[in-house]
Amino acid sequence: MANEKNLTPFKKGQSGNPKGRPKGQSLSTLLRNLLERQLTTKDPVTKRKIRKQIKEHINLRLTSKAIDGDIRAIEVIYDRLEGRAIQRNINADADSEDTDFIMQFFGMNGGLEKPHRKNGKKTPTLKKKVRI
């Protein structure tokens, strides 16, 4: 059963954790230390044995995949070097005249295919709705 001493709040100026947070390494520190270890493997580009840090091996592998045409590897490299591309909603910053111009420029005509002519009149047919 609980004792009344245990249920009272701390005295003024006294910490509930006098020793503070226990010292130790965070996950990111442990990972950084691991990535800085040396490793001997075969260079995926030159095919020779090399001894480098693990993080350098990872970069070589990623670069090798990008050279081989792996689109995801290329995206990762460019995202790291240039920063991720900003996605914008064109309707948020543009008035209707700008939106019409952008849609015409990129061939987006509100989900309609090119108009067909029937008896000299344009008769649009539905294709797939384009969300903007």
C-alpha positions as CSV (number, residue, x, y, z in Angstrom):
1,M,0.0,0.0,0.0
2,A,1.2,3.5,-0.7
3,N,2.8,5.5,2.0
4,E,1.8,9.2,2.6
5,K,5.5,10.2,2.3
6,N,5.6,8.8,-1.3
7,L,2.5,10.8,-2.3
8,T,3.7,14.3,-1.3
9,P,5.2,16.6,-3.9
10,F,8.9,17.4,-4.0
11,K,10.2,20.0,-1.6
12,K,10.8,23.4,-3.0
13,G,14.1,23.6,-4.8
14,Q,14.5,19.8,-4.9
15,S,14.6,18.0,-8.2
16,G,12.7,14.8,-8.8
17,N,15.7,13.6,-10.8
18,P,18.7,15.0,-9.1
19,K,21.3,13.1,-11.2
20,G,19.6,14.2,-14.4
21,R,19.2,12.3,-17.6
22,P,21.5,9.3,-17.7
23,K,24.6,9.8,-19.9
24,G,24.7,7.7,-22.9
25,Q,24.9,7.9,-26.7
26,S,21.9,8.8,-28.7
27,L,20.9,6.6,-31.7
28,S,22.2,9.2,-34.1
29,T,25.6,9.2,-32.4
30,L,25.8,5.4,-32.4
31,L,24.9,5.4,-36.1
32,R,27.5,8.0,-37.0
33,N,30.2,6.0,-35.1
34,L,29.1,2.9,-37.0
35,L,29.3,4.6,-40.4
36,E,32.8,5.9,-39.7
37,R,34.2,2.4,-39.2
38,Q,36.5,1.0,-41.9
39,L,35.4,-1.8,-44.2
40,T,37.2,-3.5,-47.1
41,T,35.0,-4.4,-50.1
42,K,35.2,-4.3,-53.9
43,D,34.6,-0.9,-55.5
44,P,31.4,-1.3,-57.6
45,V,32.7,1.1,-60.2
46,T,36.4,0.1,-60.6
47,K,36.0,-3.5,-59.3
48,R,39.2,-3.2,-57.1
49,K,39.4,-3.9,-53.4
50,I,39.2,-0.7,-51.4
51,R,39.3,0.1,-47.6
52,K,37.1,3.0,-46.8
53,Q,34.6,4.1,-44.2
54,I,31.2,2.4,-44.4
55,K,29.5,5.7,-45.3
56,E,31.9,6.0,-48.3
57,H,30.9,2.5,-49.4
58,I,27.3,3.4,-49.2
59,N,27.9,6.5,-51.4
60,L,29.8,4.4,-53.9
61,R,27.0,1.8,-54.1
62,L,24.4,4.6,-54.5
63,T,26.4,6.2,-57.2
64,S,26.9,2.9,-59.0
65,K,23.2,2.2,-59.0
66,A,22.5,5.7,-60.4
67,I,25.1,5.1,-63.1
68,D,23.3,1.9,-64.0
69,G,20.1,3.8,-64.4
70,D,18.3,3.2,-61.1
71,I,15.8,6.1,-61.0
72,R,15.3,5.9,-57.2
73,A,19.1,6.2,-56.7
74,I,19.2,9.2,-59.0
75,E,16.4,10.9,-57.1
76,V,18.1,10.3,-53.8
77,I,21.3,11.8,-55.0
78,Y,19.7,14.9,-56.5
79,D,17.4,15.3,-53.5
80,R,20.5,15.3,-51.3
81,L,22.5,17.7,-53.5
82,E,19.9,20.1,-54.7
83,G,17.2,19.7,-52.1
84,R,13.8,18.2,-52.7
85,A,11.7,19.9,-55.4
86,I,9.0,22.2,-53.9
87,Q,5.5,21.0,-54.9
88,R,3.1,23.9,-55.3
89,N,-0.6,24.1,-55.9
90,I,-0.8,26.3,-59.0
91,N,-4.3,27.5,-58.0
92,A,-3.1,28.9,-54.8
93,D,-0.9,31.6,-56.3
94,A,-2.4,32.1,-59.7
95,D,-5.5,33.8,-60.9
96,S,-7.8,32.1,-63.4
97,E,-6.0,33.8,-66.4
98,D,-2.7,32.4,-65.3
99,T,-4.2,29.0,-64.6
100,D,-5.7,28.9,-68.1
101,F,-2.4,29.7,-69.7
102,I,-0.6,27.1,-67.6
103,M,-3.2,24.4,-68.5
104,Q,-2.9,25.3,-72.2
105,F,0.9,25.3,-72.1
106,F,1.1,21.9,-70.5
107,G,-1.7,20.4,-72.6
108,M,-4.1,20.1,-69.6
109,N,-7.5,21.0,-70.7
110,G,-9.6,20.1,-67.7
111,G,-9.8,16.4,-68.4
112,L,-11.2,16.8,-71.9
113,E,-9.6,15.2,-74.9
114,K,-9.0,17.3,-78.0
115,P,-12.3,18.5,-79.3
116,H,-13.9,16.5,-82.1
117,R,-15.8,18.2,-84.8
118,K,-19.3,17.2,-85.6
119,N,-21.2,19.3,-88.1
120,G,-18.7,22.0,-87.8
121,K,-19.1,22.2,-84.0
122,K,-16.6,21.2,-81.3
123,T,-17.9,18.2,-79.3
124,P,-15.5,17.5,-76.4
125,T,-15.3,14.0,-75.0
126,L,-14.4,13.1,-71.5
127,K,-11.1,11.4,-70.9
128,K,-9.6,11.5,-67.5
129,K,-10.1,14.3,-64.9
130,V,-7.0,16.2,-64.2
131,R,-6.8,17.6,-60.7
132,I,-4.9,20.8,-60.3
